[in-house]
Amino acid sequence: MKRADPAEIPIPELHGYLTGGIGPRPIALASTIDAQGRPNLSPFSFFNAFGANPGILIFSPARRGRDNTTKHSYHNVKAVPEVVINAVTWSMVQQVSVASGEFPEGINEFEKSGLTPVASEKVRPFRVNESPVQFECKVLQVIETGTGGGAANLVVCEVVMVHVDEAVLGPDGKIDQRKIDLVGRMGGPTYCRAHGDALFDLAQPNQHVGVGVDALPARVRNSSILTGNDLGMLGSALHLPDETAVNEFKLTELADLFIGLQDKPAELERTLHERARQLLANGHKEEAWKTLLAFNER
């Protein structure tokens, strides 16, 4: 594995590792105003949410690496500590890219990008009409992490008003991830779209904890067929099938395999692992467990 000590490599190289290895990163389309009340609009992918009580968002208009200059958004939130952070979706990403251009001070990126400004309720910067989720924020703090090119300027924001387009809500009143069509930033010029087959659901073991991968027999944990994801799916099961259920499954669903390969234990085990992997791919976790335990219970 390649090693890179940040103290010994150029800043652009470290930047490449960070942006290439940490992603997809959400994008904050930050709307600010300067001391003269002129609007500014710029996207930042050094961004995320960090709490809900109160709602805290942080983005970083970092110092430019090539010449150590600072960005208009940074100066604006220092002068007028308010911002609207707008979610970026597929339908607007090309316009957001235009807004990212380094225009001279005072140029209105709303006009350049063709995005539509909408008056906010609690802060002075405009919201972006095309964005389905808009967070009006007051700036609590700006943390400068350094004075050299590439240093972060962390803008810590408290959400004071949220606007959500009802078109992206599901029947439960929550934002439907399959409707909102968000876009994320990868390394370099590459982006990704959270849409269609790119989306998948995982069990959330915050209340119901799974049995863990260590509950699997050693021969299963060390399988050359099952992947780490397969083992993780098995480990997320809330309980193991009991011996009776395993034996019944063996006699009904696996009998032909055990009879046909009774003198070839290595081939039988490999075949059972392959079948279990296919069951997991189709979402049949309990049947996969029974298939794997059947070999160890024979």
C-alpha positions as CSV (number, residue, x, y, z in Angstrom):
1,M,0.0,0.0,0.0
2,K,1.3,3.4,-0.9
3,R,2.2,5.7,2.0
4,A,2.1,9.5,2.0
5,D,3.2,11.6,4.9
6,P,1.4,15.0,4.8
7,A,4.5,16.6,6.1
8,E,6.6,15.4,3.2
9,I,4.3,15.7,0.1
10,P,3.1,18.8,-1.8
11,I,-0.3,20.3,-0.7
12,P,-1.9,19.5,-4.1
13,E,-1.0,15.8,-3.7
14,L,-2.6,15.7,-0.3
15,H,-5.6,17.6,-1.6
16,G,-6.0,14.9,-4.3
17,Y,-5.9,12.1,-1.7
18,L,-8.5,13.9,0.4
19,T,-11.0,14.7,-2.4
20,G,-10.3,11.4,-4.2
21,G,-10.7,9.2,-1.2
22,I,-13.5,11.0,0.7
23,G,-16.7,11.0,-1.3
24,P,-19.2,11.4,-2.5
25,R,-19.3,14.7,-0.7
26,P,-22.5,16.7,-0.4
27,I,-22.5,20.1,-2.0
28,A,-23.5,23.3,-0.3
29,L,-24.7,25.9,-2.7
30,A,-24.0,28.8,-0.4
31,S,-25.8,32.1,-0.9
32,T,-24.3,35.1,0.8
33,I,-24.3,38.9,0.6
34,D,-21.5,41.4,1.0
35,A,-21.4,44.5,3.1
36,Q,-22.9,46.5,0.3
37,G,-25.8,44.0,0.0
38,R,-24.7,42.4,-3.2
39,P,-25.5,38.7,-3.6
40,N,-23.0,35.9,-4.1
41,L,-23.6,32.3,-4.9
42,S,-21.0,29.6,-4.8
43,P,-20.9,25.8,-4.3
44,F,-18.6,24.0,-1.8
45,S,-18.0,20.3,-1.4
46,F,-16.1,20.6,1.9
47,F,-19.5,20.5,3.6
48,N,-21.8,18.5,5.9
49,A,-24.3,18.5,8.7
50,F,-23.0,18.0,12.2
51,G,-26.0,18.1,14.6
52,A,-29.7,18.6,15.0
53,N,-30.1,20.2,18.4
54,P,-29.4,22.8,17.2
55,G,-29.1,22.1,13.5
56,I,-25.5,22.7,12.6
57,L,-24.0,22.9,9.1
58,I,-20.4,23.6,8.3
59,F,-18.8,24.4,4.9
60,S,-15.4,25.6,4.1
61,P,-14.5,28.3,1.5
62,A,-10.9,27.2,1.8
63,R,-7.9,29.4,0.7
64,R,-7.0,28.8,-2.9
65,G,-4.0,26.5,-3.2
66,R,-2.5,28.1,-6.2
67,D,-2.2,31.6,-4.9
68,N,-3.4,31.6,-1.3
69,T,-6.2,34.1,-2.0
70,T,-9.5,33.9,-0.2
71,K,-13.0,33.6,-1.6
72,H,-15.8,36.1,-1.7
73,S,-18.1,33.8,0.3
74,Y,-15.5,33.8,3.1
75,H,-15.4,37.6,3.2
76,N,-19.2,37.9,3.0
77,V,-20.0,35.7,6.0
78,K,-17.4,37.7,8.0
79,A,-19.1,40.9,7.0
80,V,-22.7,39.7,7.1
81,P,-22.9,36.5,9.2
82,E,-25.8,34.9,7.4
83,V,-26.0,32.3,4.6
84,V,-28.5,30.1,2.8
85,I,-27.3,26.6,2.1
86,N,-29.2,25.1,-0.9
87,A,-29.2,21.4,-1.8
88,V,-27.8,20.6,-5.3
89,T,-29.8,18.2,-7.5
90,W,-29.3,16.7,-10.9
91,S,-31.7,19.1,-12.6
92,M,-29.6,22.1,-11.6
93,V,-26.0,20.8,-11.5
94,Q,-24.9,22.4,-14.8
95,Q,-26.1,25.8,-13.6
96,V,-24.3,25.3,-10.2
97,S,-21.1,24.6,-12.1
98,V,-21.5,27.9,-13.8
99,A,-21.9,29.6,-10.4
100,S,-18.6,28.1,-9.3
101,G,-16.7,30.3,-11.8
102,E,-14.3,32.7,-10.2
103,F,-16.0,35.9,-11.3
104,P,-14.8,39.4,-10.1
105,E,-16.0,40.7,-6.9
106,G,-19.6,42.1,-7.1
107,I,-20.7,39.9,-10.0
108,N,-24.0,38.3,-9.4
109,E,-23.7,34.5,-9.8
110,F,-27.5,34.2,-9.8
111,E,-27.5,36.1,-13.0
112,K,-24.5,34.3,-14.5
113,S,-25.9,30.9,-13.7
114,G,-29.6,31.6,-14.5
115,L,-30.6,30.4,-11.1
116,T,-33.6,32.2,-9.5
117,P,-33.2,34.2,-6.3
118,V,-36.1,34.0,-3.8
119,A,-36.3,36.2,-0.7
120,S,-35.6,34.4,2.6
121,E,-37.7,34.8,5.8
122,K,-35.1,35.1,8.5
123,V,-31.8,36.0,6.8
124,R,-30.8,38.5,4.2
125,P,-29.2,36.3,1.5
126,F,-31.5,34.9,-1.1
127,R,-32.6,31.3,-1.4
128,V,-32.2,29.4,-4.7
129,N,-35.7,28.6,-6.1
130,E,-34.5,25.6,-8.1
131,S,-33.2,23.9,-5.0
132,P,-35.7,21.6,-3.3
133,V,-34.2,22.0,0.1
134,Q,-33.0,25.4,1.4
135,F,-31.5,26.1,4.9
136,E,-31.5,29.6,6.1
137,C,-28.7,30.0,8.6
138,K,-27.0,32.4,10.9
139,V,-23.2,32.1,11.1
140,L,-22.0,31.3,14.6
141,Q,-18.3,31.2,14.0
142,V,-15.6,31.2,11.3
143,I,-12.6,29.1,12.2
144,E,-9.5,29.7,10.2
145,T,-7.3,26.6,10.4
146,G,-4.2,28.2,8.8
147,T,-2.8,31.0,6.7
148,G,-1.3,29.1,3.8
149,G,-2.8,28.0,0.5
150,G,-5.3,25.2,0.9
151,A,-6.1,26.0,4.6
152,A,-9.7,25.6,5.6
153,N,-12.0,28.3,6.8
154,L,-14.8,26.5,8.6
155,V,-18.1,28.4,8.5
156,V,-20.2,27.1,11.4
157,C,-23.9,27.7,10.7
158,E,-27.0,27.3,12.7
159,V,-30.2,26.5,10.8
160,V,-32.9,29.0,11.6
161,M,-35.4,28.1,8.9
162,V,-35.9,25.1,6.5
163,H,-37.8,25.2,3.2
164,V,-38.6,21.8,1.5
165,D,-40.4,21.4,-1.9
166,E,-43.3,19.1,-1.2
167,A,-42.6,17.4,-4.5
168,V,-39.6,15.5,-2.9
169,L,-41.6,14.4,0.2
170,G,-42.8,10.8,0.6
171,P,-46.2,9.7,2.1
172,D,-44.6,9.8,5.6
173,G,-43.8,13.5,5.2
174,K,-40.0,12.9,5.1
175,I,-37.7,13.6,2.2
176,D,-37.8,10.7,-0.2
177,Q,-34.2,9.9,-1.3
178,R,-35.6,8.4,-4.5
179,K,-37.3,11.7,-5.4
180,I,-34.8,14.3,-4.5
181,D,-32.1,13.2,-7.0
182,L,-29.1,14.7,-5.1
183,V,-25.7,15.2,-6.7
184,G,-22.3,14.6,-4.9
185,R,-18.8,15.6,-5.6
186,M,-16.0,13.1,-6.2
187,G,-12.3,13.8,-7.0
188,G,-11.2,16.3,-9.7
189,P,-14.0,17.0,-12.2
190,T,-16.0,13.9,-11.3
191,Y,-19.5,14.0,-9.7
192,C,-22.0,11.3,-8.9
193,R,-25.8,11.1,-8.9
194,A,-27.8,9.6,-6.1
195,H,-30.5,8.1,-8.3
196,G,-32.0,4.8,-9.4
197,D,-29.8,1.8,-9.0
198,A,-27.1,3.9,-7.2
199,L,-29.4,3.9,-4.1
200,F,-29.6,1.0,-1.7
201,D,-30.9,0.5,1.8
202,L,-29.0,-1.0,4.7
203,A,-30.1,-2.2,8.1
204,Q,-29.5,0.4,10.8
205,P,-28.4,-1.4,14.0
206,N,-29.0,1.6,16.2
207,Q,-31.8,-0.1,18.1
208,H,-31.7,-3.7,17.0
209,V,-28.1,-5.0,17.1
210,G,-27.1,-7.9,14.9
211,V,-25.4,-11.1,16.0
212,G,-22.1,-10.0,14.4
213,V,-19.7,-11.6,12.0
214,D,-18.0,-13.4,14.9
215,A,-21.1,-15.5,15.3
216,L,-20.3,-17.3,12.1
217,P,-18.4,-20.5,12.1
218,A,-14.7,-20.0,11.4
219,R,-14.9,-21.9,8.1
220,V,-17.6,-19.5,7.0
221,R,-15.7,-16.4,8.2
222,N,-12.7,-17.5,6.2
223,S,-14.6,-18.5,3.1
224,S,-12.9,-17.8,-0.2
225,I,-16.3,-17.4,-1.8
226,L,-18.2,-15.2,0.5
227,T,-17.2,-11.5,0.4
228,G,-16.9,-9.1,3.3
229,N,-20.2,-7.6,2.4
230,D,-21.8,-11.1,2.4
231,L,-20.4,-11.7,5.9
232,G,-21.7,-8.3,7.0
233,M,-25.2,-9.1,5.8
234,L,-25.1,-12.4,7.8
235,G,-23.7,-10.5,10.8
236,S,-26.6,-8.1,10.7
237,A,-29.1,-10.8,11.5
238,L,-30.9,-10.3,14.8
239,H,-30.7,-13.9,15.7
240,L,-29.5,-17.3,14.4
241,P,-31.9,-19.9,13.1
242,D,-32.3,-22.7,15.7
243,E,-31.0,-26.2,15.1
244,T,-34.5,-27.6,14.3
245,A,-35.0,-25.0,11.6
246,V,-31.6,-25.7,10.1
247,N,-32.2,-29.4,10.0
248,E,-35.6,-29.0,8.4
249,F,-34.2,-26.7,5.8
250,K,-31.4,-29.2,5.1
251,L,-33.9,-32.1,4.6
252,T,-36.2,-30.1,2.4
253,E,-34.2,-27.6,0.5
254,L,-30.7,-29.1,0.5
255,A,-31.2,-32.8,0.5
256,D,-30.2,-33.3,-3.1
257,L,-26.9,-31.5,-2.6
258,F,-26.1,-33.5,0.5
259,I,-26.9,-36.8,-1.1
260,G,-25.1,-36.0,-4.4
261,L,-22.0,-34.7,-2.7
262,Q,-21.9,-36.8,0.4
263,D,-18.5,-38.2,-0.5
264,K,-17.0,-34.9,-1.6
265,P,-17.1,-32.6,1.5
266,A,-14.9,-29.9,0.1
267,E,-17.1,-29.6,-3.0
268,L,-20.2,-29.7,-0.9
269,E,-19.0,-26.9,1.3
270,R,-18.0,-24.8,-1.7
271,T,-21.4,-25.3,-3.3
272,L,-23.2,-24.4,-0.1
273,H,-21.2,-21.2,0.1
274,E,-22.0,-20.3,-3.5
275,R,-25.7,-21.0,-2.9
276,A,-25.6,-18.9,0.3
277,R,-24.0,-16.0,-1.6
278,Q,-26.8,-16.1,-4.2
279,L,-29.4,-16.2,-1.5
280,L,-27.9,-13.1,0.1
281,A,-27.8,-11.3,-3.3
282,N,-31.6,-11.9,-3.5
283,G,-32.1,-10.7,0.1
284,H,-32.8,-14.1,1.7
285,K,-30.6,-13.7,4.7
286,E,-32.2,-16.4,6.9
287,E,-32.1,-19.0,4.2
288,A,-28.4,-18.2,3.7
289,W,-27.7,-18.7,7.4
290,K,-29.5,-22.1,7.3
291,T,-27.6,-23.1,4.2
292,L,-24.2,-22.3,5.8
293,L,-25.1,-23.9,9.2
294,A,-26.4,-27.0,7.5
295,F,-22.8,-28.0,6.6
296,N,-21.6,-27.6,10.1
297,E,-24.6,-29.5,11.6
298,R,-24.4,-32.5,9.3
